[in-house]
Amino acid sequence: MKNPLTGVIDKLDGYQRRHTWLGFPMGVVKKFGDDEAGKQAALIAYYAFFSLFPLMLVFVTVLGFFLGNNSHLKDEVVHSVVSRFPVIGDQIKFGSLKGSGVALVVGIVGALWGGMGVVQAGQGAMDTVWHVPRKKRPNFLTSRVRAVLLLLVLGAGVLLSVLLTGVATAGTGQTLATKILAVVISTIVNFAVFLAAMKLLTVAKVTWKQLLPGAVIAALAGVALQSLGGYIVGHTFRNASNTYGVFGVVIALLSWIYLQSQVFLLAAEVNTVLAFRVWPRGLNADRPTDADERVLAGLAEAEERRPDEDVDVRFKRVS
C-alpha cells in the first residue's frame, strides 16, 4: 500500500527545489543533521555548564580587586552581568565582593578545565561543519595548546564584553532607554564574539566575509534567547517550591546553554551552506540533488585520518 504522505512530500520537495526562500533553510537544517551538530552542541553545553560558575567566580573576584569599596557600582555591574544569564539571574546572590587570591586561583583552575573542554568541543564541531579532514585537524598536543590560547582570547573577550555592558548601564536605572542601550551593546558584543569564535575555532581556510551571515544570526538569536529565558524563568519558577526551584533552575540552565550551542552551530551551518552552495537538498532519498552528493562526499572525505589516506566518493545512479 502506498504511503499517503509520499505525494505530499514529493510536492513539497519539488516546490522547495524551485524556491530558494524554502530550499535554503531546509538545506541548512539537513546539513545540521548530516553533521550531527546536535551531539556536538550537547558536548559544548556539558563543558560550558561546568565552566560557567568558576568563570563567574573569577569575574566577581576581579571586580572586587578593581572596584574596591564602591559597593553601589559593584552591585549595578553584577546585576547587569548576571542578567545575561536569565535562567539563574534571580537565583544567584553575591555577598561582599572582596578580592581574594584563593578564590581567584580556584576560579581560574575551574574555568580553565571547563573552558578548555568548551574550546576543544567547539574546535571539533566547527571542523566538522566545514568538513575538515581529520588528518588536517590539530593533533593531541597541538589541539590543547591551541585551546588554551583560544580560551584566553575568547574568554577575555567575553569577560570584557559583559564588564563593559555592566559599566555602561550601571547607575542609569531600569528605564526604557537603559534597556535599549543594554540590548544594543549586548548585540554588538555578541556579534564580535561569535564572529571571532567562528573564525578561530576551525583550521579551515575561511574568510571573514563568509562568516558574517552566521555571526549576525547568532548575535540576534542570542539576544532573543536571553529575553525568552527571562520570560520562561519568570513564569515557570515564580511559584515553585524551594526544592523544585533548585532542581528546575539546574535543568533550565543546562537546557538554555544547550539551546544556545545549537543556535550557534545552526548559524555556522548557514555559513557553510552559503560557502559550499549546498542547496536545495532532496527530501526524497531516491531523488538526490547535486548538493546532496557534495555534502555526502564532504562527510566521507572528512574521515581521512592519515596523510597517505585518500577517500574517493562515487555514486551509483539509480535508473
N, C-alpha and C positions, 0 to 999 in steps of 0.2 A: 504494500500500500504506500502510495506516495505521500511524503510529509507535506501537509497543507501549508507549512511555513516556507517551503522551498521556493514557491513562486514569489512570495513577498520578499524573501532575501535576494532573489535574483533581480527583482525590480529595483530594490534599494541599492544593490551592488552596481547595477547599470547606471543609476542616477548619480551615485557618488563618484563614479569614474568620470562622468562628464562635467561635474560641478566641483570646482576647487574648494568652495566655501565649506563643503561637507567632506570631500575626499581628503583634504589636508589634515583636519583634526582626527579623522579616522585613521589616517596614516601614522599620526603621532601616537595614538592610543595603541595601535597594533605593534609599532616598534617598541613601545614601552613594555608591552607584554613579551615580545620576542627577546628583549634584552634581560628579562626577569628583573626589571628595575624595582618591582615591589619588594623582592627579597633584599636587594641592595639597600633600599630605603629602611627596611627593618634593622639591618645591621648598623647603619648610620645612627638610627634613633636609639639603639641599645647603648652605644658608647656615648652618645650625646647626653642621654639621661644621667649617666654616672659622672659625666664631667661638668654638668651644669652647676651643681651645688658647690664643688670645690672652686669653680671659676667665680661664683658669686662671693665666696669667702675671700678670695684674693681681691676682688673688686672692693668689697666693704673694708678690708684691712688697709688697702692702699688709700682709700678715701679717708680713713681715719688719720693716716700719716699726713696727708696733704691739706686737709681742711681744718685740722686741729680742733679748736673749740667752737667753731661756727656751727652750732647744732642745728639752727634753722635751715641753713643752706644744705647741710648734710641730709636732713630729713627730706627736703624738697628733691634733691638729686636722687636719693634712694627710691623715693616714691615714683619718680619719673622713670627710673631704670627698671624697677620691679614691674611697673605697669606694662612693660614689653612682654611679660610672661603672664597673660591674663588668667591662666589656669591656676597659678599659685600666688598671684599678686596679693590677694586678700588674706592668704594663709600664712605668709611669712612676716614675722615681727622681729625687727632688729633692736637689740638693746643699745647700750652705749657703744659708739663707734670709736674705738681706740686702736691705734696702730699696734699690732702685736707681731713680733718676729716669728714666734712659734706658729701662730695662725697663718701667717704668710707662707711659711715653709710647707705646712700641711696642705694648704690650699694649692700651692704651686705643684707639689708632687701629685696630688689627686687630679688636678687639672691636666697635667702632662700625661698621666696614664690614660685617662679617658679621652683627652684631646688627640693623642696620637692614634688611638683607635678610630676616632671620628675621621681624621685626615686619611688614614690608610684605607678605611672603608670608602671614603669619598674618592680616593685615587682609583680604587678598583672599579667603582661604579662609573666614573667618568671615562676611564679607559674602555670599559665595556660598551658604553653608549657610543663612543667614537670608533668601535671595532678595532682597537689597537691590538695587534697580535701579542700573545703572551711573551714571546721571545724578545719583544721590544720594550716590555714594561720593566720598571726598576726591579732589581733583584732584592734578596732579603735585606742585605745591609744598606744598599742604596735607598730602598723604599723607606727605611726607618730614619735615615739621616735626612732625607728629603721631607719626611713627615714632620720632623722636629722643626726644620726651617719654615715649612709652610704653616705649622701651628703658631710659631712666633709671629709670622707676618699677619695671618688671618685672625689669630686670637687678639693680637694687639689692635688690629683694625676694629674688631667687634667691641672690645672694651673701650676704645677711644670713641667709637660712634655712640655707644649708649651713654658715656660720660658727657659728650657734647650735647646730646639730646636732653639729658637731665639738667645740665648747666644752663642751656638755652631757655628752658621752660621754668627753671626754678624761680620762685618768688613772684610769679606772674598770676597765681591763682588758677582757677579752673574755668576761665572764661572761654567763650567760643573761639576767640582769636588765638588763645593759647593752644587749644585742642587742634585747631587747623595748622598752627605752626609746628606742633609736635608731629602731626601726620606727614607734613611736607618734609621735615627734616628726616623722619624715620624712613620715608620712601626713598629719598635721595641716598641716604646712607646704605639702606638695603640694596639698592641698585649697584652701588660701588662695591660692596662686599660680595654680592652674588656674581658680578662681572669678574672680579678678581679670582673668586673661587673656581668659576668655570674655566678660566684661563690656566690657573696654576695647578689644578688637580689632575690634569692629564698631560701626557707626553706627546699627544697628537699635535700635528702642525696645524693649528687653527689661528685665524686672525681675530682681532678684537671686533671687527665688523661682523663676523659670523656669529659672535656671541651676544650681540646687542639685543636681538629679539627675545631670547630666552631670559636675559637679565632683567629686561623690562617687565616681562610676565611674572617672573619670580618676585620682583620687588613689589609689584601691585598686589599679587596674590598674598604675599607676606603680610601686608597691611590689612587686607581683607580678613585673613585668618586670625590676626590679632584681635580685630573687632568681633569676629564671630566667637572666638574663645571667651572674650569677656561676657558676651551675651549668654553663652551656654552656661558658664560658671554661675553667673548671676541668677539664672532661673533654675538651674539644677540643684545647686548646693545651698540655696538660700535657707530652706527649712530642713536641711539634712541634720541628722544627729551627729554628735562628735565622732563616733566610731565610723559611721558611714562616710562622713566628710573626709576623714583622713585617707581611707582606702579609695574613696572616689576621686580625690584630688590626685593621688599617685597614678591611678589608671588614666585619668583625664590628661595629666601631664604627659605621660608616655605616649598616649594616643595623639595628642596635639603635636608632639615632636615628630612622631611617625608621619603624620599628615603633612607637616612642613617639609620633611625629607622627600616625600612622594611628589609634592608640588615642585620642589627644586629639580628633581630628576625629570619630571614631566616637562618642565621648562627647558632643560638641557636637551631633551629629545626634540623639541621644536627646532633647536639649532641644527641638530644632525639631519633631521628630515629635510630642512631647507638646504643645507650644505650638500647632502648626497642626492637631493631631488628624488626621494623615495616615496612618492605618492603619484597617483592613487594606488591603494592596495586592494587586493581582491578579497571579497567576503566569502567567495566560493573557492574552496581549496582546489577544485578541479579546473578552475579558470584563473590561474595566477597571472599577475601583471609583470612587466619588466622590473618594477620596483620591488615586488616580492622576491624575485630571483636575486636582485642585487643585495637585498638585506640578508637573505639566507646565505648567499656566498660570503658576505662580510662576516657573519656569525661563524661560519666554518673556518674561514681564514684566520679569525681571531684566536683560534685554538692552536695555532702553530707555537710550539714550545721550545724548539731547538733551532739554532741558526741554520742547520742543514735540512730542516723540515720545510717542505713546501706543499701546501694544500691546494689541490686543483679541483674546482667545483664544476660539475656538468649536470645539466637537467635533461631528463628523458621526456621528450614531447609525447603527450598522450593524444592519439588521433581520435 
